[in-house]
Amino acid sequence: MNLLTFASVSRPRRATVVTGGATGLSWTAVSGAAGYRLYSTQTDPGATEVYNQAFGSGLDVGNVTSYTTSGFAAGTWYFAVSYYLAADGEGEVFEGELSNKVTKVIS
């Protein structure tokens, strides 16, 4: 398993490694995260990290470390997650960078 680096002690840049299994996706929790967003695409995002959802508007899966895919068309999908923190006093929400991508074939 790869370990990702942190931008600072108090605010990691990314959610840790996301993995794909036969029935769903899972990732390691980020300390202090208020929740996670799931990003998906059927086109390999490559280095540009282009997903179907604009950054900040991925599927909010809540404060959990796994998600079972449903409602996705059959085919090859690419997924990544990001974490977010609770809103600050001004209503701003910090979202970490996207995790590594994982490829999942849905039948």
C-alpha positions as a printed NumPy array, in Angstrom:
array([[  0.   ,   0.   ,   0.   ],
       [  1.321,   3.442,  -0.914],
       [  1.524,   6.163,   1.694],
       [  0.74 ,   9.683,   0.615],
       [  2.624,  12.729,   1.818],
       [  1.094,  15.549,   3.827],
       [  1.189,  19.259,   3.004],
       [  1.322,  20.172,   6.686],
       [  0.93 ,  18.54 ,  10.052],
       [ -2.548,  19.967,  10.603],
       [ -4.032,  19.574,   7.116],
       [ -3.162,  16.579,   4.933],
       [ -3.424,  17.243,   1.206],
       [ -5.112,  13.992,   0.233],
       [ -7.239,  11.18 ,   1.49 ],
       [ -5.125,   8.088,   1.814],
       [ -5.085,   5.297,  -0.726],
       [ -8.42 ,   4.193,  -2.125],
       [ -8.849,   0.559,  -3.111],
       [-11.438,  -1.252,  -5.134],
       [-12.914,  -4.636,  -4.399],
       [-15.572,  -6.83 ,  -5.925],
       [-18.431,  -5.088,  -4.119],
       [-17.242,  -1.592,  -3.406],
       [-14.557,   0.937,  -2.644],
       [-12.723,   1.648,   0.599],
       [-10.09 ,   4.04 ,   1.896],
       [ -8.223,   4.846,   5.087],
       [ -9.689,   7.569,   7.284],
       [ -8.105,  11.02 ,   7.471],
       [ -7.985,  12.304,  11.043],
       [-10.368,  15.229,  11.513],
       [-12.273,  14.678,   8.26 ],
       [-15.943,  15.642,   8.364],
       [-16.69 ,  13.482,   5.318],
       [-15.582,  12.235,   1.929],
       [-16.551,  12.887,  -1.677],
       [-16.42 ,  10.27 ,  -4.413],
       [-15.425,  11.232,  -7.962],
       [-15.997,   8.996, -10.97 ],
       [-15.553,   8.815, -14.727],
       [-15.53 ,   6.215, -17.489],
       [-12.689,   8.008, -19.274],
       [ -9.249,   7.439, -17.781],
       [ -8.556,  10.74 , -15.964],
       [ -4.799,  10.332, -16.373],
       [ -2.586,  12.994, -14.864],
       [ -5.187,  15.716, -15.465],
       [ -7.532,  14.164, -12.874],
       [-10.613,  15.106, -14.885],
       [-13.718,  13.431, -13.469],
       [-17.431,  13.768, -14.286],
       [-17.897,  16.022, -11.279],
       [-16.243,  19.407, -10.815],
       [-13.874,  19.505,  -7.859],
       [-15.898,  20.22 ,  -4.747],
       [-19.05 ,  18.588,  -6.09 ],
       [-18.27 ,  14.876,  -5.929],
       [-20.829,  12.485,  -4.457],
       [-20.883,  13.182,  -0.701],
       [-20.746,   9.715,   0.876],
       [-20.617,  11.056,   4.445],
       [-18.045,  10.317,   7.114],
       [-17.458,   6.699,   6.142],
       [-14.455,   4.82 ,   4.754],
       [-16.241,   2.607,   2.254],
       [-18.895,   2.887,  -0.42 ],
       [-20.753,   0.261,  -2.41 ],
       [-21.268,   1.349,  -5.995],
       [-24.824,   1.391,  -7.301],
       [-26.506,   2.97 , -10.271],
       [-23.343,   2.97 , -12.392],
       [-23.608,   1.712, -15.973],
       [-21.706,  -1.455, -16.851],
       [-18.134,  -0.879, -17.971],
       [-14.804,   0.335, -16.691],
       [-14.966,   3.158, -14.16 ],
       [-12.249,   5.22 , -12.509],
       [-12.759,   6.467,  -8.964],
       [-10.999,   8.759,  -6.515],
       [-11.998,  10.241,  -3.18 ],
       [-11.254,  13.459,  -1.356],
       [-11.889,  14.379,   2.24 ],
       [-13.345,  17.597,   3.544],
       [-13.3  ,  19.383,   6.877],
       [-16.24 ,  20.95 ,   8.707],
       [-17.025,  24.512,   7.65 ],
       [-15.019,  27.199,   9.407],
       [-16.509,  30.27 ,  11.071],
       [-16.993,  31.93 ,   7.677],
       [-18.765,  28.937,   6.136],
       [-15.755,  27.892,   4.052],
       [-15.167,  24.158,   3.607],
       [-11.628,  22.896,   2.975],
       [-11.41 ,  19.903,   0.631],
       [ -8.222,  17.892,   0.278],
       [ -6.795,  16.893,  -3.079],
       [ -8.012,  13.785,  -4.872],
       [ -6.624,  10.433,  -3.81 ],
       [ -4.963,   8.133,  -6.267],
       [ -7.407,   6.679,  -8.786],
       [ -8.694,   3.123,  -8.699],
       [-10.096,   1.253, -11.693],
       [-13.204,  -0.863, -11.229],
       [-15.067,  -2.944, -13.802],
       [-18.817,  -2.914, -13.166],
       [-20.908,  -5.611, -14.817]])
